[in-house]
Amino acid sequence: MLPFVFAFHWSLSVLFQSLFQHRYAAHRMFTMGPRTERALHLSTALVQGSSYLDPRAYAILHREHHAYADTERDPHSPSQQKNPLRMMLHTARRYTGLLTGSSSSEPRFLGGYPEWPAVDRLFSRWPTRIAFGALYTLFYRRFATRRWHWALLPMHFVMGPVHGAIVNWCGHRYGYRNFASRDESRNTLPVDVLCMGELFQNNHHARPASPDFAARRFELDPTWQVMRLLARMRLIRLAPASKGEHAKHQPSPLRTNGGTLLAASPSL
């Protein structure tokens, strides 16, 4: 039972991170009414629990990543850090600075993200994170039937940062490239089944305004399919470029003699 619970929590956590914090807060790939936004905001906080990521700090961090991808000013780049742990610590310091206000950012990265101070403060506090951790531990104490089940427990505590580390480490080191870009972004297709489309990093960096991170027929972006469903249910409104027109506003792929797709990449 617990492995299925872990897989369910993992999938929901990465889905809400991709949908709300990444594609909505950082990129505004869709819009929605105030009530729907509050419902999605609160749902994200409850699902992510002890690893909740403040959407404002996340959005600024991610916009900096696009602008400075794989340079010294990138808040999370495997090109600049020797291993995933060092990259996570570097990212955590920058995120904490943005969260607490001890660090500032350029004006161009500010604004356009959802803010709900009461929820963001509550779920970013250590007592709340510890309370969620205690609930996870009690659940495992009740339902763990094998010793190895306990090895899954720590991952529940830090799912959000781990998702980000997997995407940024693997997505800038391993895989193939559909588009030429100034950074080292890549598409890590085998691992993307764990990350809801987020590991089509090369596609995303080449076409940062496109809500569909897939670019070729064999690629599938699960979060984009969820967005399409929510739009059909009239819970969200896709931007005009999201309704099949976004290709007109993005770099057009060009095929080389070897069949590789190439295109110029904007910085943000």
Backbone hydrogen bonds, N-H to C=O, Kabsch-Sander energy under -0.5 kcal/mol:
donor,donor_aa,acceptor,acceptor_aa,energy
4,F,1,M,-0.6
5,V,1,M,-2.0
6,F,2,L,-2.9
7,A,3,P,-2.3
8,F,4,F,-2.3
9,H,5,V,-2.7
10,W,6,F,-2.9
11,S,7,A,-2.3
12,L,8,F,-2.5
13,S,9,H,-2.6
14,V,10,W,-2.4
15,L,11,S,-2.0
16,F,12,L,-2.6
17,Q,13,S,-2.0
18,S,14,V,-2.3
19,L,15,L,-3.0
20,F,16,F,-2.5
21,Q,16,F,-1.1
22,H,17,Q,-2.3
23,R,18,S,-2.5
24,Y,19,L,-0.6
25,A,20,F,-3.0
26,A,21,Q,-1.2
27,H,22,H,-1.3
28,R,24,Y,-1.2
29,M,23,R,-3.1
31,T,237,R,-2.8
37,E,33,G,-2.5
38,R,34,P,-2.4
39,A,35,R,-2.4
40,L,36,T,-2.6
41,H,37,E,-2.7
42,L,38,R,-2.8
43,S,39,A,-2.3
44,T,40,L,-2.2
45,A,41,H,-1.9
46,L,42,L,-2.4
47,V,43,S,-2.6
48,Q,44,T,-2.6
49,G,45,A,-2.0
51,S,48,Q,-2.3
52,Y,49,G,-1.6
54,D,52,Y,-0.5
58,Y,54,D,-2.7
59,A,55,P,-2.6
60,I,56,R,-2.3
61,L,57,A,-2.3
62,H,58,Y,-2.7
63,R,59,A,-2.4
64,E,60,I,-2.2
65,H,61,L,-1.9
66,H,62,H,-2.0
67,A,63,R,-2.1
68,Y,64,E,-2.5
69,A,66,H,-0.7
71,T,68,Y,-2.2
74,D,71,T,-1.6
80,Q,77,S,-1.3
81,Q,77,S,-1.1
87,M,83,N,-2.0
88,M,84,P,-2.5
89,L,85,L,-2.3
90,H,86,R,-2.3
91,T,87,M,-2.5
92,A,88,M,-2.7
93,R,89,L,-2.1
94,R,90,H,-1.7
95,Y,91,T,-3.0
96,T,92,A,-2.7
97,G,93,R,-2.0
98,L,94,R,-2.0
99,L,95,Y,-2.5
100,T,96,T,-2.6
101,G,97,G,-1.2
102,S,97,G,-0.7
103,S,97,G,-2.0
109,F,106,E,-1.9
110,L,107,P,-1.6
119,V,116,W,-0.5
120,D,116,W,-2.8
121,R,117,P,-2.6
122,L,118,A,-2.0
123,F,119,V,-2.7
124,S,120,D,-0.9
125,R,121,R,-0.7
125,R,122,L,-0.9
129,R,125,R,-2.0
130,I,126,W,-3.0
131,A,127,P,-2.2
132,F,128,T,-2.3
133,G,129,R,-2.2
134,A,130,I,-2.3
135,L,131,A,-2.1
136,Y,132,F,-2.5
137,T,133,G,-2.2
138,L,134,A,-2.6
139,F,135,L,-2.2
140,Y,136,Y,-2.2
141,R,137,T,-2.5
142,R,138,L,-1.7
143,F,139,F,-2.2
144,A,140,Y,-2.8
149,H,146,R,-1.1
150,W,146,R,-0.5
150,W,147,R,-1.4
151,A,148,W,-1.3
152,L,149,H,-1.8
153,L,149,H,-0.5
153,L,150,W,-0.6
155,M,152,L,-0.8
156,H,152,L,-0.8
156,H,153,L,-1.3
157,F,153,L,-0.8
157,F,154,P,-0.6
158,V,154,P,-0.9
159,M,156,H,-0.7
162,V,158,V,-2.1
163,H,159,M,-2.9
164,G,160,G,-2.1
165,A,161,P,-2.4
166,I,162,V,-2.6
167,V,163,H,-2.4
168,N,164,G,-2.6
169,W,165,A,-2.6
170,C,166,I,-2.0
171,G,166,I,-0.6
171,G,167,V,-1.7
172,H,169,W,-0.9
173,R,170,C,-1.5
174,Y,170,C,-2.5
176,Y,187,N,-1.7
186,R,171,G,-3.5
187,N,176,Y,-2.9
188,T,186,R,-0.6
188,T,199,L,-2.3
189,L,187,N,-1.0
191,V,188,T,-0.5
192,D,188,T,-1.2
192,D,189,L,-0.7
193,V,189,L,-0.5
193,V,190,P,-0.6
194,L,191,V,-2.2
195,C,192,D,-1.7
196,M,192,D,-0.5
197,G,192,D,-0.8
198,E,195,C,-2.2
200,F,197,G,-1.4
201,Q,186,R,-1.0
201,Q,199,L,-1.0
204,H,200,F,-2.2
205,H,201,Q,-2.8
206,A,202,N,-1.9
207,R,203,N,-1.9
210,S,207,R,-1.7
213,F,211,P,-0.8
219,E,216,R,-1.8
223,T,196,M,-0.9
225,Q,221,D,-1.4
226,V,222,P,-1.9
227,M,223,T,-2.3
228,R,224,W,-2.2
229,L,225,Q,-1.9
230,L,226,V,-2.6
231,A,227,M,-2.1
232,R,228,R,-2.1
233,M,229,L,-1.8
234,R,231,A,-1.3
235,L,230,L,-2.7
236,I,230,L,-0.9
237,R,31,T,-3.3
238,L,236,I,-0.5
239,A,29,M,-1.5
242,S,239,A,-2.6
243,K,239,A,-0.5
243,K,240,P,-1.3
245,E,240,P,-0.7
246,H,241,A,-1.4
248,K,245,E,-1.7
249,H,245,E,-0.6
249,H,246,H,-1.0
250,Q,247,A,-0.8
254,L,262,L,-2.0
256,T,260,T,-1.7
259,G,256,T,-1.6
262,L,254,L,-2.3
